Amino acid sequence: MSSPSSVSIRPKSDKSLRASQLQTILADTLTVFWGEWLELRSRLTQIAATGLISPLIYIFAFGLGLGSAIDRAVEPSAGNSYLEFILPGMVALSSMTISFGGTTFSICGDRLFSRTFEELLILPVHPLALHLGKMFAGIVRGLMTSGSVILVAVLFTGKIGSFLNPLFLLLLTLNCAVFAGLGVIVGLKVQSLESVGLYNNFLIVPMSFLGGTFFDPSTLPAILKIVVYCLPLTYTSIGLRSAAYSSWSDFPWYSIPILIVTAIALSLAGAYQFSHQQD
């Protein structure tokens, strides 16, 4: 007969262990992100304005300049004018550029110049939390910059609800997550700023023009469609355009799971890279 003071100790179930691990990863993610936020908050105005120049140039050159001629020739597939047609694409473009570039250069600065990245690697933090913390900081960068472009779009069109509805903001956040995640991976791999320029010139710049920002991908020949629809920015551009001007019944719902799966795949790749990183 067991004594009353004896206590039976049961091991935690697998479900409890997984829940505990997820809570730890979440807490570590917020810790890494908070460290990034302490640096970001002193440069909020600079970050918000950094990615605004290129979209403004495109808006004036293509939307107002070329757009007047296009409006006389054809009717845009979304919006009342070519200017309105490209504005969601400009939001997608700015979020992509800053989420990727800001994240990449932030990690490169820590790795190659300040030499403080080693301190991050030796922290008792899960590799996935390291990636997610850096990625969340990239999402904030992208949202701040694209928020400035949204303000410009609202001033040009007067359609506040078109650019500030939940579906539009969801797609915008997912786009920031995808390219911030890509920026983390590139930032971990490159060995010089010249290498960052190569990624930007051969990946980001072509995607800026081929990702459905200035045209309707559905009008392309079949061969070109294969290329264009392999780019994640394409799904953001057509999704934002539909969320801004079309009804929910016409929305390309497939764009959301595609962006989510892409962001998850990049997060897993980033966590793997962090776990094998040697600086």
NUVO-137561 format. One record per residue: x, y, z of N, C-alpha, C, O in turn; residue in one letter. Coordinates in steps of 0.1 Angstrom, whole numbers. Atoms other than C-alpha are relative to their C-alpha. Example, Ala and Ser with C-alpha at 12.3 -4.5 7.8 and 13.67 -1.06 7.14 Angstrom:
[node [9; -12; 0]; [123; -45; 78]; [9; 12; 0]; [19; 12; 7]; 'a'] [node [-9; -11; 0]; [137; -11; 71]; [-8; 11; 8]; [-3; 22; 9]; 's'] 
END
This chain:
[node [8; -12; 0]; [0; 0; 0]; [9; 12; 0]; [18; 14; 8]; 'm'] [node [-9; -11; 1]; [15; 33; -10]; [-3; 10; 11]; [-15; 12; 15]; 's'] [node [2; -10; -11]; [20; 60; 16]; [-7; 12; -6]; [-6; 15; -18]; 's'] [node [7; -11; 5]; [-2; 91; 14]; [9; 11; -5]; [5; 19; -14]; 'p'] [node [-8; -11; 4]; [28; 113; 9]; [7; -3; -14]; [13; 6; -20]; 's'] [node [-6; 3; 13]; [39; 95; -22]; [-8; 7; -12]; [-20; 8; -11]; 's'] [node [6; -8; 11]; [33; 115; -54]; [4; -7; -13]; [16; -10; -16]; 'v'] [node [-3; 6; 13]; [30; 100; -89]; [3; 11; -10]; [-4; 20; -11]; 's'] [node [-4; -10; 10]; [49; 119; -115]; [-2; -5; -14]; [3; -16; -18]; 'i'] [node [3; 5; 14]; [36; 116; -150]; [7; 9; -10]; [7; 21; -9]; 'r'] [node [-7; -8; 10]; [56; 127; -180]; [-10; 8; -8]; [-21; 4; -10]; 'p'] [node [9; -8; 8]; [42; 155; -201]; [-3; -7; -13]; [5; -15; -19]; 'k'] [node [4; 6; 13]; [23; 144; -232]; [7; 7; -11]; [12; 18; -9]; 's'] [node [-6; -6; 11]; [36; 151; -266]; [-7; 13; -4]; [0; 22; -9]; 'd'] [node [7; -12; 3]; [9; 176; -271]; [4; 12; 9]; [5; 23; 4]; 'k'] [node [-4; -10; -9]; [19; 195; -240]; [14; 5; -3]; [17; 17; -2]; 's'] [node [-14; -4; 4]; [56; 195; -251]; [0; 9; -12]; [7; 19; -13]; 'l'] [node [0; -9; 12]; [47; 209; -285]; [-6; 13; 3]; [-1; 23; -2]; 'r'] [node [5; -13; -3]; [26; 236; -270]; [10; 8; 8]; [11; 20; 6]; 'a'] [node [-11; -7; -7]; [54; 245; -246]; [11; 5; -9]; [16; 16; -8]; 's'] [node [-11; -4; 10]; [79; 246; -275]; [-5; 12; -8]; [2; 21; -11]; 'q'] [node [5; -11; 7]; [56; 268; -295]; [-1; 13; 8]; [2; 24; 2]; 'l'] [node [0; -12; -9]; [52; 292; -266]; [14; 6; 1]; [15; 18; 1]; 'q'] [node [-14; -5; -1]; [89; 294; -262]; [5; 7; -13]; [11; 17; -13]; 't'] [node [-3; -6; 12]; [94; 301; -299]; [-6; 13; -2]; [0; 23; -7]; 'i'] [node [7; -13; 1]; [68; 328; -298]; [6; 11; 9]; [8; 22; 5]; 'l'] [node [-6; -9; -9]; [84; 344; -268]; [14; 5; -5]; [17; 16; -4]; 'a'] [node [-13; -3; 6]; [118; 342; -284]; [-1; 9; -12]; [7; 18; -14]; 'd'] [node [2; -8; 12]; [105; 357; -316]; [-3; 14; 4]; [2; 24; -2]; 't'] [node [3; -14; -4]; [90; 387; -298]; [13; 7; 6]; [14; 19; 5]; 'l'] [node [-12; -5; -5]; [123; 391; -280]; [10; 5; -11]; [15; 17; -10]; 't'] [node [-8; -4; 11]; [143; 392; -312]; [-6; 12; -8]; [1; 22; -11]; 'v'] [node [7; -11; 6]; [117; 415; -328]; [1; 13; 8]; [3; 24; 2]; 'f'] [node [-1; -12; -8]; [118; 439; -299]; [14; 6; -1]; [15; 19; -1]; 'w'] [node [-14; -6; 2]; [156; 443; -303]; [0; 7; -14]; [7; 18; -14]; 'g'] [node [1; -7; 13]; [149; 452; -340]; [-8; 13; 1]; [-5; 23; -5]; 'e'] [node [9; -11; -1]; [121; 475; -330]; [7; 12; 7]; [4; 24; 3]; 'w'] [node [-7; -10; -7]; [143; 495; -307]; [9; 8; -9]; [11; 20; -7]; 'l'] [node [-8; -7; 10]; [165; 504; -337]; [-10; 7; -10]; [-7; 17; -15]; 'e'] [node [9; -6; 11]; [135; 510; -361]; [-7; 12; 5]; [-9; 21; -3]; 'l'] [node [8; -11; -4]; [116; 534; -339]; [6; 13; 0]; [-1; 24; -1]; 'r'] [node [-7; -13; 1]; [142; 560; -341]; [1; 5; -14]; [6; 16; -17]; 's'] [node [-1; -3; 14]; [140; 560; -379]; [-13; -2; -7]; [-13; -5; -19]; 'r'] [node [13; 3; 6]; [103; 557; -385]; [-3; 9; -13]; [-7; 4; -23]; 'l'] [node [3; -9; 11]; [100; 588; -408]; [9; -4; -12]; [5; -4; -23]; 't'] [node [-9; 4; 11]; [131; 578; -428]; [-4; -13; -7]; [-4; -14; -19]; 'q'] [node [5; 13; 6]; [118; 542; -433]; [-12; 2; -8]; [-13; -4; -19]; 'i'] [node [12; -2; 7]; [84; 554; -443]; [2; 7; -13]; [-6; 5; -23]; 'a'] [node [-2; -7; 12]; [98; 577; -469]; [10; -6; -10]; [11; -3; -21]; 'a'] [node [-10; 6; 8]; [126; 555; -482]; [-5; -6; -13]; [0; -4; -24]; 't'] [node [5; 7; 12]; [105; 534; -506]; [-11; 8; -7]; [-18; 2; -15]; 'g'] [node [11; -8; 6]; [82; 562; -516]; [4; 6; -13]; [-5; 9; -22]; 'l'] [node [-5; -7; 11]; [104; 578; -543]; [-3; -8; -13]; [-9; -2; -22]; 'i'] [node [2; 8; 12]; [103; 550; -569]; [-15; -1; -4]; [-19; 1; -15]; 's'] [node [14; 1; 4]; [65; 544; -567]; [-6; 14; -5]; [-14; 14; -14]; 'p'] [node [5; -13; 4]; [59; 582; -570]; [4; 3; -14]; [-3; 8; -22]; 'l'] [node [-5; -2; 13]; [81; 583; -601]; [-9; -8; -10]; [-13; -3; -21]; 'i'] [node [8; 8; 8]; [62; 554; -616]; [-15; 5; -2]; [-21; 5; -13]; 'y'] [node [14; -5; 0]; [28; 570; -607]; [-1; 12; -10]; [-10; 13; -18]; 'i'] [node [0; -12; 9]; [37; 603; -624]; [3; -4; -14]; [-3; 1; -24]; 'f'] [node [-5; 3; 14]; [55; 588; -654]; [-10; -9; -7]; [-14; -7; -19]; 'a'] [node [9; 10; 6]; [32; 558; -661]; [-15; 4; 2]; [-23; 4; -8]; 'f'] [node [14; -3; -3]; [-1; 567; -644]; [-5; 12; -5]; [-16; 12; -12]; 'g'] [node [4; -13; 5]; [-3; 603; -653]; [5; 3; -14]; [-3; 9; -22]; 'l'] [node [-6; -3; 13]; [20; 606; -683]; [-5; -10; -11]; [-13; -6; -19]; 'g'] [node [4; 10; 9]; [15; 573; -702]; [-14; -4; 1]; [-21; -7; -8]; 'l'] [node [14; 4; -3]; [-18; 566; -686]; [-11; 7; -8]; [-21; 1; -11]; 'g'] [node [10; -8; 8]; [-37; 594; -704]; [-1; -5; -14]; [-12; -6; -19]; 's'] [node [1; 6; 13]; [-28; 579; -737]; [-6; -14; 0]; [-14; -17; -9]; 'a'] [node [5; 13; -1]; [-36; 544; -726]; [-15; 0; 2]; [-23; -8; -3]; 'i'] [node [14; -1; -2]; [-70; 555; -713]; [-8; 3; -12]; [-20; -1; -14]; 'd'] [node [7; -3; 12]; [-79; 568; -747]; [-1; -12; -10]; [-9; -13; -18]; 'r'] [node [-1; 11; 8]; [-70; 535; -763]; [-7; -12; 5]; [-15; -19; -3]; 'a'] [node [6; 12; -5]; [-82; 508; -740]; [-6; 3; 14]; [-2; 13; 20]; 'v'] [node [6; -1; -13]; [-103; 504; -709]; [7; -9; 10]; [8; -21; 7]; 'e'] [node [-7; 9; -10]; [-84; 491; -678]; [-9; -11; 5]; [-21; -9; 7]; 'p'] [node [8; 12; -6]; [-95; 457; -664]; [-4; 2; 14]; [-13; -5; 19]; 's'] [node [4; -3; -14]; [-97; 472; -629]; [2; 15; 2]; [12; 21; -3]; 'a'] [node [-1; -14; -2]; [-103; 507; -618]; [-6; 8; -11]; [-9; 3; -22]; 'g'] [node [6; -9; 11]; [-116; 537; -638]; [10; 6; -9]; [6; 12; -19]; 'n'] [node [-11; -6; 9]; [-83; 547; -653]; [13; -9; 2]; [13; -17; 11]; 's'] [node [-13; 8; -1]; [-48; 533; -659]; [7; 4; 13]; [14; -4; 19]; 'y'] [node [-6; -4; -12]; [-36; 554; -629]; [-6; -8; 12]; [2; -13; 20]; 'l'] [node [6; 8; -11]; [-61; 536; -606]; [4; -15; -2]; [6; -22; 8]; 'e'] [node [-4; 14; 2]; [-51; 503; -622]; [14; -3; 6]; [16; -13; 12]; 'f'] [node [-14; 3; -4]; [-14; 506; -613]; [2; 4; 15]; [12; 0; 21]; 'i'] [node [-2; -4; -14]; [-19; 521; -578]; [2; -12; 10]; [11; -12; 18]; 'l'] [node [-3; 12; -9]; [-23; 487; -560]; [13; -7; -3]; [19; -12; 6]; 'p'] [node [-13; 5; 4]; [7; 475; -580]; [11; 8; 7]; [21; 2; 11]; 'g'] [node [-10; -8; -6]; [27; 504; -566]; [1; -3; 15]; [12; -2; 21]; 'm'] [node [0; 4; -14]; [17; 494; -531]; [7; -13; 2]; [16; -14; 11]; 'v'] [node [-8; 13; -1]; [29; 459; -537]; [14; 1; -3]; [23; -5; 4]; 'a'] [node [-14; -2; 4]; [61; 471; -553]; [7; 7; 12]; [19; 2; 15]; 'l'] [node [-7; -6; -11]; [70; 494; -524]; [2; -9; 12]; [12; -9; 18]; 's'] [node [-2; 10; -11]; [63; 467; -498]; [10; -10; -3]; [17; -14; 6]; 's'] [node [-10; 10; 4]; [84; 442; -517]; [14; 6; 2]; [23; 0; 8]; 'm'] [node [-14; -6; 0]; [114; 466; -521]; [5; 2; 14]; [17; -1; 17]; 't'] [node [-5; -4; -14]; [116; 478; -485]; [1; -13; 9]; [10; -14; 17]; 'i'] [node [-1; 12; -8]; [108; 444; -469]; [12; -8; -3]; [19; -13; 6]; 's'] [node [-12; 8; 4]; [135; 427; -489]; [13; 8; 3]; [22; 3; 10]; 'f'] [node [-12; -8; -1]; [161; 455; -490]; [3; 4; 14]; [15; 3; 19]; 'g'] [node [-3; -4; -14]; [157; 467; -454]; [5; -11; 8]; [14; -10; 16]; 'g'] [node [-4; 12; -8]; [159; 432; -440]; [14; -4; -4]; [22; -8; 5]; 't'] [node [-13; 4; 5]; [189; 423; -462]; [11; 8; 6]; [21; 3; 11]; 't'] [node [-10; -10; -4]; [209; 454; -454]; [2; 0; 15]; [13; 2; 20]; 'f'] [node [-1; 0; -14]; [201; 452; -417]; [8; -12; 5]; [17; -10; 14]; 's'] [node [-8; 12; -4]; [215; 416; -414]; [14; 2; -5]; [24; -2; 2]; 'i'] [node [-14; -2; 6]; [245; 425; -437]; [8; 10; 9]; [19; 8; 11]; 'c'] [node [-7; -10; -9]; [253; 455; -415]; [5; -7; 13]; [16; -4; 17]; 'g'] [node [-4; 7; -12]; [254; 433; -384]; [11; -10; -3]; [20; -12; 6]; 'd'] [node [-10; 11; 3]; [274; 405; -401]; [13; 6; -5]; [24; 1; -1]; 'r'] [node [-12; -4; 7]; [299; 424; -422]; [6; 13; 5]; [18; 15; 2]; 'l'] [node [-6; -13; -4]; [304; 458; -406]; [1; 1; 15]; [12; 3; 21]; 'f'] [node [-1; -2; -15]; [295; 461; -369]; [4; -13; 7]; [9; -13; 19]; 's'] [node [-4; 13; -6]; [303; 424; -363]; [-7; -4; 13]; [-1; -9; 22]; 'r'] [node [8; 3; -12]; [276; 420; -338]; [-10; -12; -2]; [-17; -16; 7]; 't'] [node [9; 10; 3]; [258; 392; -355]; [3; -13; 8]; [-6; -21; 10]; 'f'] [node [-3; 12; -8]; [277; 365; -336]; [-7; 0; 13]; [-10; -11; 18]; 'e'] [node [7; -1; -13]; [261; 377; -304]; [-14; -6; -1]; [-19; -12; 8]; 'e'] [node [14; 5; 2]; [227; 369; -319]; [0; -15; -1]; [-9; -22; 3]; 'l'] [node [0; 14; 3]; [238; 334; -330]; [2; -8; 12]; [-2; -20; 13]; 'l'] [node [-3; 7; -12]; [250; 324; -296]; [-11; 0; 11]; [-10; -6; 21]; 'i'] [node [12; -1; -9]; [217; 333; -279]; [-7; -14; 1]; [-7; -21; -9]; 'l'] [node [8; 12; -1]; [198; 303; -265]; [-14; 1; -6]; [-24; 0; 2]; 'p'] [node [13; -3; 6]; [170; 309; -290]; [-1; -9; -12]; [8; -12; -19]; 'v'] [node [3; 9; 11]; [154; 286; -315]; [3; 7; -13]; [-1; 19; -15]; 'h'] [node [-3; -6; 13]; [166; 292; -351]; [-13; 6; -7]; [-12; 16; -14]; 'p'] [node [12; -5; 7]; [130; 296; -363]; [-4; 14; 7]; [-9; 23; 0]; 'l'] [node [3; -13; -6]; [125; 324; -337]; [9; 11; -5]; [5; 23; -6]; 'a'] [node [-9; -10; 6]; [156; 342; -350]; [-5; 5; -14]; [-5; 17; -16]; 'l'] [node [5; -4; 13]; [142; 341; -385]; [-13; 8; 1]; [-14; 19; -5]; 'h'] [node [13; -6; -1]; [107; 351; -375]; [1; 15; 6]; [-5; 24; 2]; 'l'] [node [-3; -13; -6]; [120; 380; -353]; [5; 10; -11]; [0; 21; -11]; 'g'] [node [-6; -8; 10]; [140; 394; -382]; [-11; 3; -11]; [-12; 13; -17]; 'k'] [node [10; -2; 10]; [111; 388; -406]; [-11; 9; 4]; [-16; 18; -4]; 'm'] [node [10; -9; -5]; [86; 406; -384]; [5; 15; -1]; [-3; 24; -4]; 'f'] [node [-6; -13; 1]; [109; 436; -384]; [-1; 5; -15]; [-4; 16; -17]; 'a'] [node [2; -4; 14]; [109; 435; -422]; [-14; 2; -4]; [-17; 11; -12]; 'g'] [node [14; -3; 3]; [71; 433; -423]; [-3; 14; 5]; [-11; 21; -2]; 'i'] [node [2; -14; -4]; [70; 465; -402]; [5; 10; -9]; [-1; 20; -12]; 'v'] [node [-6; -9; 10]; [94; 482; -426]; [-9; 1; -12]; [-12; 12; -17]; 'r'] [node [8; 0; 13]; [73; 472; -456]; [-14; 7; 2]; [-18; 14; -6]; 'g'] [node [13; -6; -2]; [40; 482; -440]; [1; 15; 2]; [-8; 23; -2]; 'l'] [node [-1; -14; -2]; [53; 516; -430]; [2; 7; -13]; [-4; 18; -16]; 'm'] [node [-3; -6; 13]; [66; 524; -465]; [-13; -1; -9]; [-17; 9; -15]; 't'] [node [12; 1; 8]; [35; 510; -483]; [-11; 8; 5]; [-20; 12; -2]; 's'] [node [10; -9; -5]; [14; 530; -459]; [1; 13; -6]; [-10; 20; -8]; 'g'] [node [-2; -13; 7]; [29; 561; -474]; [-6; 0; -14]; [-12; 9; -19]; 's'] [node [5; 1; 14]; [20; 549; -509]; [-15; -1; 0]; [-22; 4; -9]; 'v'] [node [14; 1; -1]; [-15; 540; -498]; [-6; 14; 2]; [-16; 18; -3]; 'i'] [node [5; -14; -3]; [-19; 576; -485]; [0; 8; -14]; [-9; 15; -16]; 'l'] [node [0; -6; 13]; [-8; 588; -520]; [-11; -5; -9]; [-18; 3; -16]; 'v'] [node [11; 6; 8]; [-33; 564; -536]; [-13; 6; 4]; [-22; 9; -5]; 'a'] [node [13; -6; -4]; [-61; 577; -515]; [-2; 14; -4]; [-13; 19; -8]; 'v'] [node [0; -14; 4]; [-52; 613; -523]; [-4; 1; -15]; [-11; 10; -19]; 'l'] [node [3; 0; 14]; [-53; 605; -560]; [-14; -5; -4]; [-20; 1; -13]; 'f'] [node [13; 6; 3]; [-85; 585; -560]; [-12; 4; 9]; [-23; 4; 4]; 't'] [node [10; -3; -10]; [-104; 595; -529]; [-7; -12; 5]; [-18; -11; 12]; 'g'] [node [7; 13; -4]; [-113; 558; -523]; [7; -6; 12]; [16; -14; 11]; 'k'] [node [-7; 5; -12]; [-103; 552; -487]; [-3; -15; 2]; [6; -22; 5]; 'i'] [node [4; 13; -2]; [-123; 520; -484]; [7; -10; -9]; [8; -22; -6]; 'g'] [node [-6; 9; 10]; [-106; 505; -515]; [14; -5; 5]; [18; -16; 3]; 's'] [node [-14; 3; -4]; [-71; 506; -499]; [1; -3; 15]; [12; -6; 19]; 'f'] [node [-1; 2; -15]; [-79; 502; -462]; [-10; -11; 4]; [-15; -10; 16]; 'l'] [node [9; 11; -4]; [-102; 471; -463]; [8; -12; 5]; [20; -13; 2]; 'n'] [node [-7; 11; -7]; [-92; 439; -443]; [7; -9; -11]; [18; -14; -8]; 'p'] [node [-6; 9; 10]; [-85; 418; -475]; [12; 6; -6]; [22; 0; -8]; 'l'] [node [-12; -7; 6]; [-62; 444; -490]; [11; 0; 10]; [23; -3; 6]; 'f'] [node [-10; 0; -10]; [-43; 447; -457]; [6; -13; 3]; [18; -15; 6]; 'l'] [node [-5; 13; -2]; [-40; 410; -453]; [10; -4; -11]; [20; -9; -8]; 'l'] [node [-9; 3; 11]; [-25; 405; -487]; [13; 8; 1]; [24; 3; -2]; 'l'] [node [-12; -8; -2]; [-1; 434; -481]; [9; -5; 10]; [21; -6; 8]; 'l'] [node [-8; 5; -10]; [11; 419; -449]; [6; -13; -4]; [18; -16; -1]; 't'] [node [-6; 12; 5]; [16; 385; -465]; [11; 3; -10]; [21; -4; -10]; 'l'] [node [-11; -3; 10]; [36; 401; -493]; [13; 5; 7]; [24; 1; 4]; 'n'] [node [-11; -4; -8]; [58; 418; -467]; [7; -12; 6]; [19; -12; 7]; 'c'] [node [-6; 12; -6]; [63; 385; -450]; [8; -8; -9]; [19; -13; -6]; 'a'] [node [-7; 8; 10]; [73; 367; -482]; [14; 7; -3]; [24; 0; -3]; 'v'] [node [-13; -6; 5]; [100; 393; -492]; [9; 3; 12]; [21; 5; 10]; 'f'] [node [-9; -1; -12]; [112; 399; -456]; [6; -13; 3]; [18; -13; 6]; 'a'] [node [-6; 13; -2]; [117; 362; -453]; [11; -3; -10]; [21; -9; -7]; 'g'] [node [-10; 1; 10]; [136; 362; -486]; [12; 9; 3]; [23; 5; 1]; 'l'] [node [-11; -9; -4]; [156; 392; -473]; [9; -6; 11]; [21; -4; 11]; 'g'] [node [-7; 7; -11]; [166; 372; -442]; [10; -10; -6]; [22; -10; -3]; 'v'] [node [-8; 11; 6]; [179; 343; -463]; [12; 6; -8]; [23; 2; -7]; 'i'] [node [-10; -7; 8]; [198; 366; -487]; [10; 7; 9]; [23; 6; 7]; 'v'] [node [-9; -7; -9]; [213; 386; -458]; [9; -10; 7]; [20; -6; 10]; 'g'] [node [-8; 10; -7]; [226; 354; -442]; [10; -6; -10]; [21; -11; -6]; 'l'] [node [-9; 6; 10]; [242; 342; -475]; [11; 8; -6]; [22; 4; -8]; 'k'] [node [-10; -9; 7]; [259; 372; -490]; [12; 3; 8]; [12; 2; 20]; 'v'] [node [-13; -3; -6]; [295; 380; -483]; [5; 14; -2]; [15; 18; 3]; 'q'] [node [-3; -14; 2]; [295; 416; -495]; [-12; 8; -5]; [-22; 2; -9]; 's'] [node [11; -8; 4]; [273; 445; -504]; [-2; -1; -15]; [-13; 1; -21]; 'l'] [node [1; 2; 14]; [281; 439; -541]; [-9; -12; -3]; [-17; -12; -13]; 'e'] [node [8; 12; 2]; [264; 405; -538]; [-15; 4; 2]; [-23; -1; -5]; 's'] [node [14; -4; -2]; [233; 422; -524]; [-5; 7; -13]; [-17; 5; -17]; 'v'] [node [4; -7; 12]; [233; 444; -555]; [-4; -10; -11]; [-12; -7; -20]; 'g'] [node [3; 10; 10]; [233; 413; -577]; [-13; -6; 2]; [-21; -7; -8]; 'l'] [node [13; 5; -3]; [203; 398; -560]; [-11; 10; -3]; [-21; 7; -9]; 'y'] [node [10; -10; 3]; [185; 431; -563]; [-2; 2; -15]; [-13; 4; -20]; 'n'] [node [1; -3; 14]; [193; 436; -600]; [-6; -12; -8]; [-13; -10; -17]; 'n'] [node [4; 12; 8]; [186; 400; -611]; [-13; -6; 6]; [-19; -16; 0]; 'f'] [node [12; 5; -6]; [156; 393; -587]; [-11; 10; 2]; [-22; 9; -3]; 'l'] [node [10; -10; -4]; [139; 423; -573]; [-4; 10; -12]; [-16; 12; -14]; 'i'] [node [3; -9; 11]; [142; 447; -603]; [-9; -7; -11]; [-19; -1; -15]; 'v'] [node [9; 7; 10]; [128; 422; -629]; [-14; -3; 5]; [-24; -1; -2]; 'p'] [node [14; 3; -6]; [100; 412; -605]; [-8; 13; 1]; [-20; 12; 0]; 'm'] [node [8; -13; -1]; [91; 449; -601]; [-8; 3; -13]; [-19; 8; -12]; 's'] [node [7; -3; 12]; [82; 451; -638]; [-8; -12; -5]; [-18; -10; -13]; 'f'] [node [6; 12; 5]; [71; 415; -644]; [-11; -6; 9]; [-18; -15; 6]; 'l'] [node [9; 5; -10]; [50; 410; -613]; [-14; 5; -1]; [-21; 5; 10]; 'g'] [node [13; -4; 2]; [18; 423; -627]; [-3; 14; 6]; [-15; 18; 8]; 'g'] [node [2; -14; -6]; [23; 459; -613]; [-5; 9; -11]; [-13; 18; -7]; 't'] [node [3; -9; 10]; [19; 476; -647]; [-10; -5; -10]; [-14; 2; -19]; 'f'] [node [8; 7; 10]; [-2; 451; -667]; [-8; -11; 6]; [-6; -15; 18]; 'f'] [node [9; 11; -4]; [-29; 425; -664]; [7; -13; -5]; [7; -16; -17]; 'd'] [node [-7; 12; 5]; [-11; 391; -664]; [-9; -10; -8]; [-3; -18; -16]; 'p'] [node [9; 9; 7]; [-42; 373; -678]; [0; 3; -15]; [-4; -5; -23]; 's'] [node [0; -3; 15]; [-36; 391; -712]; [13; -5; -7]; [14; -3; -19]; 't'] [node [-13; 4; 6]; [-1; 376; -717]; [-2; -13; -8]; [-11; -21; -5]; 'l'] [node [-1; 14; 7]; [7; 347; -741]; [3; -11; 11]; [8; -8; 21]; 'p'] [node [-1; 11; -10]; [8; 313; -724]; [14; -2; 5]; [16; -4; 17]; 'a'] [node [-14; 2; -5]; [46; 311; -723]; [4; 10; 10]; [10; 7; 20]; 'i'] [node [-4; -10; -9]; [50; 344; -706]; [-8; -1; 13]; [-3; 3; 24]; 'l'] [node [8; 3; -12]; [22; 335; -682]; [7; -9; 10]; [7; -7; 22]; 'k'] [node [-8; 10; -9]; [43; 306; -669]; [10; 7; 8]; [12; 4; 20]; 'i'] [node [-11; -8; -7]; [71; 330; -660]; [-6; 9; 10]; [-2; 10; 22]; 'v'] [node [6; -10; -9]; [49; 357; -645]; [-7; -6; 12]; [-6; 0; 23]; 'v'] [node [7; 6; -11]; [28; 334; -624]; [9; -9; 9]; [4; -14; 19]; 'y'] [node [-9; 6; -9]; [59; 319; -609]; [6; 10; 10]; [13; 7; 20]; 'c'] [node [-5; -10; -8]; [66; 352; -592]; [-10; 3; 11]; [-22; 6; 8]; 'l'] [node [10; -3; -10]; [50; 358; -558]; [-6; 14; 0]; [-18; 16; 4]; 'p'] [node [5; -13; 1]; [46; 395; -565]; [-12; 1; -9]; [-21; 9; -7]; 'l'] [node [12; 0; 9]; [21; 387; -593]; [-13; -3; 8]; [-23; 4; 5]; 't'] [node [12; 4; -8]; [-3; 371; -568]; [-4; 12; 9]; [-16; 14; 12]; 'y'] [node [3; -12; -8]; [0; 402; -546]; [-6; 11; -8]; [-16; 17; -4]; 't'] [node [5; -11; 8]; [-6; 426; -574]; [-14; -2; -5]; [-23; 7; -3]; 's'] [node [14; 3; 4]; [-37; 409; -588]; [-9; -1; 12]; [-21; 3; 10]; 'i'] [node [9; 0; -12]; [-50; 403; -553]; [-3; 13; 5]; [-15; 16; 9]; 'g'] [node [3; -14; -5]; [-46; 439; -542]; [-9; 7; -9]; [-18; 15; -5]; 'l'] [node [8; -6; 10]; [-61; 451; -574]; [-15; -4; 1]; [-24; 4; 0]; 'r'] [node [13; 5; -1]; [-91; 429; -570]; [-6; 4; 14]; [-18; 7; 14]; 's'] [node [5; -4; -13]; [-94; 437; -533]; [-4; 15; 0]; [-13; 19; 8]; 'a'] [node [3; -14; 0]; [-95; 474; -541]; [-12; 4; -9]; [-19; 13; -5]; 'a'] [node [10; -5; 10]; [-119; 475; -571]; [-10; -10; -3]; [-21; -7; -9]; 'y'] [node [9; 10; 4]; [-137; 442; -574]; [-8; -5; 12]; [-4; -2; 24]; 's'] [node [8; 6; -11]; [-163; 423; -553]; [7; -12; 5]; [16; -18; -2]; 's'] [node [-7; 12; -6]; [-153; 394; -530]; [-3; -12; -9]; [5; -21; -8]; 'w'] [node [3; 12; 8]; [-170; 370; -554]; [10; -2; -12]; [12; -13; -17]; 's'] [node [-10; 1; 11]; [-144; 379; -581]; [14; 0; 5]; [24; 0; -3]; 'd'] [node [-14; -1; -6]; [-114; 379; -557]; [7; -13; -3]; [1; -24; -2]; 'f'] [node [-8; 13; 2]; [-86; 354; -566]; [4; -6; 13]; [16; -3; 18]; 'p'] [node [-3; 5; -14]; [-87; 335; -533]; [12; -9; 0]; [18; -11; 11]; 'w'] [node [-12; 9; 1]; [-59; 312; -545]; [13; 8; 4]; [23; 2; 8]; 'y'] [node [-13; -8; -3]; [-34; 341; -540]; [3; 0; 15]; [15; 0; 18]; 's'] [node [-3; 0; -14]; [-37; 340; -502]; [7; -13; 4]; [18; -12; 10]; 'i'] [node [-8; 12; -4]; [-27; 303; -497]; [14; -1; -7]; [23; -6; -1]; 'p'] [node [-13; 0; 7]; [1; 307; -523]; [10; 9; 8]; [21; 4; 10]; 'i'] [node [-9; -8; -7]; [16; 336; -504]; [3; -6; 14]; [14; -4; 19]; 'l'] [node [-2; 6; -13]; [11; 318; -470]; [10; -11; -1]; [20; -12; 7]; 'i'] [node [-9; 11; 2]; [28; 287; -483]; [14; 4; -3]; [24; -1; 2]; 'v'] [node [-13; -5; 4]; [56; 307; -498]; [7; 6; 13]; [19; 4; 15]; 't'] [node [-6; -6; -12]; [62; 326; -465]; [4; -11; 10]; [15; -10; 16]; 'a'] [node [-4; 11; -9]; [62; 293; -445]; [12; -7; -5]; [21; -10; 2]; 'i'] [node [-12; 7; 5]; [87; 277; -469]; [12; 8; 2]; [23; 3; 5]; 'a'] [node [-12; -9; -2]; [110; 307; -467]; [4; 0; 15]; [16; 1; 18]; 'l'] [node [-3; 0; -14]; [107; 306; -429]; [7; -12; 4]; [17; -12; 12]; 's'] [node [-7; 12; -3]; [117; 270; -427]; [14; 0; -6]; [24; -4; 0]; 'l'] [node [-13; -1; 6]; [146; 277; -451]; [9; 10; 8]; [21; 7; 10]; 'a'] [node [-7; -10; -8]; [156; 307; -430]; [4; -6; 13]; [16; -4; 18]; 'g'] [node [-4; 7; -12]; [155; 286; -398]; [11; -9; -2]; [20; -10; 7]; 'a'] [node [-11; 9; 3]; [177; 260; -414]; [13; 8; -2]; [23; 3; 3]; 'y'] [node [-12; -8; 2]; [201; 287; -425]; [6; 5; 13]; [18; 5; 15]; 'q'] [node [-5; -5; -13]; [203; 302; -390]; [6; -12; 8]; [16; -9; 14]; 'f'] [node [-5; 11; -8]; [209; 267; -375]; [14; -4; -5]; [21; -11; 2]; 's'] [node [-13; 4; 6]; [239; 262; -398]; [9; 12; -3]; [19; 11; -9]; 'h'] [node [-7; -12; 3]; [251; 298; -399]; [14; 0; 8]; [14; -2; 20]; 'q'] [node [-13; -1; -6]; [288; 303; -392]; [7; 13; -4]; [11; 14; -16]; 'q'] [node [-6; -13; 3]; [301; 339; -390]; [12; 2; 10]; [18; 13; 9]; 'd'] 
END
